[in-house]
Amino acid sequence: GLCDVSTLGKIDVQGPDALKFIERLYANNFATLAVGRTRYGIMLREDGFMFDDGTAARLAENRYLITTTTAHAVQVYQHMHLCHQTLWPELDVQFVSVTDQWAQFAVAGQRSRELLQRLTAEDVSNAEFPFRGFRRLELGLIPCLVGRLTYTGGLGYEIWVKPEHQRAL
């Protein structure tokens, strides 16, 4: 199956305190998340109630790409600003919505790896691209970010591509 999931919110979080910031927003532990891996997270409001859910991909020591639900993308971004400005102004962190800078596809099913492998020369085997892995790949000649994620319970991927390459991909 193939689904356009470009409407998911996408926020780039960077800075020396990016991890502290993310750990305060989510109920999950992100300190153990390695670079090149993703984790599903439940975001909390400042009063501790569940606000949203999504994934966080650790691109570098102090850089994360997080996704939000489509319905709460704007509210999550506003919530992050509220938290940074009023609750944790001491944190050295920057974040920006990149929702419009990335088109996204979800590819799921038993043959999704086979499809992905046909588009790249890189090894996307289970050993080289494990569940919750996140990496840069060229699919055809198109540079992409790819996460091995699933919302169906089976094999699946999320492919991030610049909007100008969406149709070609």
C-alpha positions in Angstrom: 0.0 0.0 0.0 1.1 3.5 -0.7 -0.4 6.6 1.0 0.5 10.3 0.8 1.0 11.4 4.4 2.4 14.9 3.5 -0.1 16.6 5.8 1.6 15.2 8.9 3.2 18.1 10.9 7.0 18.1 10.7 9.2 20.1 13.1 13.0 20.4 13.0 14.3 20.7 16.6 18.0 21.7 17.1 20.4 23.0 19.7 22.5 22.0 22.7 19.3 21.5 24.7 17.2 19.8 22.0 17.2 16.5 24.0 16.1 18.2 27.2 13.3 20.0 25.3 12.0 16.9 23.6 12.1 14.9 26.9 10.1 17.5 28.6 7.5 17.5 25.8 7.1 13.7 25.6 6.3 11.1 28.2 8.9 8.8 26.6 12.6 8.5 27.3 14.6 9.9 24.4 18.0 9.9 26.0 18.7 6.4 24.8 17.7 7.2 21.2 20.7 6.7 19.0 21.5 8.9 15.9 19.8 7.4 12.9 16.9 5.9 14.9 13.3 7.0 15.6 11.0 6.6 18.5 7.2 6.9 18.8 6.2 9.4 21.4 3.2 10.7 23.3 3.3 14.5 23.8 2.0 16.0 26.9 0.5 19.4 27.7 2.0 21.4 30.5 -0.7 20.0 32.8 0.4 16.4 32.0 -2.6 15.5 29.7 -1.9 13.8 26.4 -1.8 16.3 23.6 -0.5 14.6 20.5 1.5 11.6 19.3 4.1 11.1 16.5 7.7 10.1 15.9 11.0 11.7 16.6 14.0 10.9 14.4 17.4 11.7 15.8 19.5 13.0 12.8 22.5 14.2 14.8 23.6 14.6 18.4 21.5 17.8 18.8 19.0 17.5 16.0 15.6 15.8 15.7 12.8 15.7 13.1 9.5 15.2 14.8 6.1 14.4 13.2 2.8 15.4 14.6 -0.8 14.4 13.7 -2.3 16.4 10.8 -5.1 17.7 13.0 -2.7 19.1 15.7 0.3 20.3 13.6 -0.3 24.0 14.2 -1.3 23.5 17.9 1.8 21.4 18.6 4.0 24.0 17.1 2.3 26.7 19.2 2.5 24.5 22.3 6.3 24.2 21.7 6.6 27.9 21.6 4.5 28.4 24.7 6.7 25.8 26.6 9.9 27.3 25.4 9.0 30.9 26.1 7.2 30.5 29.4 8.1 27.2 31.0 11.7 26.6 29.9 13.2 29.8 28.6 16.6 28.7 29.8 16.8 25.9 27.2 19.1 26.6 24.3 16.9 25.1 21.5 15.6 26.3 18.2 12.7 24.7 16.2 10.9 25.5 13.0 8.0 23.9 11.2 9.2 22.2 8.1 5.8 20.7 7.2 5.7 22.4 3.8 9.4 21.6 3.0 8.8 17.8 2.9 6.3 15.6 1.1 5.9 12.2 2.7 4.7 8.8 1.5 3.9 5.8 3.7 4.7 2.5 2.0 3.5 -0.6 3.8 3.1 -4.3 3.2 4.9 -7.5 2.7 6.6 -6.3 -0.5 7.5 -2.8 0.7 11.2 -3.6 1.2 11.3 -5.2 -2.2 9.9 -2.0 -3.7 12.3 0.1 -1.8 15.3 -2.1 -2.8 14.4 -1.7 -6.5 14.7 2.0 -6.2 18.1 2.2 -4.4 21.5 0.6 -4.7 21.9 0.7 -0.9 21.2 -2.3 1.3 17.8 -2.0 2.9 17.8 -5.5 4.4 16.6 -6.0 8.0 20.2 -6.2 9.2 21.2 -2.9 7.5 18.0 -1.0 8.0 16.3 -2.3 11.2 12.9 -1.3 12.5 12.8 2.3 13.6 15.9 3.1 11.5 16.1 6.5 9.8 18.5 7.4 7.1 19.3 9.2 3.9 18.7 7.2 0.7 18.7 8.0 -3.0 15.6 6.5 -4.6 16.3 6.6 -8.3 18.2 9.9 -8.5 16.0 11.5 -5.8 17.5 12.3 -2.4 15.2 11.2 0.4 15.0 10.6 4.1 13.5 7.2 4.9 12.3 5.9 8.2 11.5 2.2 8.7 8.2 2.8 10.5 4.8 1.2 10.4 1.3 2.1 11.4 -0.1 -1.2 10.1 1.9 -3.6 12.3 3.8 -5.0 9.4 6.7 -4.0 7.3 6.6 -0.4 6.3 8.5 2.9 5.6 8.0 6.6 5.6 9.7 8.4 2.7 10.4 12.1 3.0 11.2 14.0 -0.2 11.4 17.6 -1.2 8.1 18.7 -2.8 9.6 19.4 -6.1 10.5 15.6 -6.4 7.2 14.3 -5.1 5.6 13.6 -8.5 8.7 12.0 -9.9 9.1 9.7 -6.9 
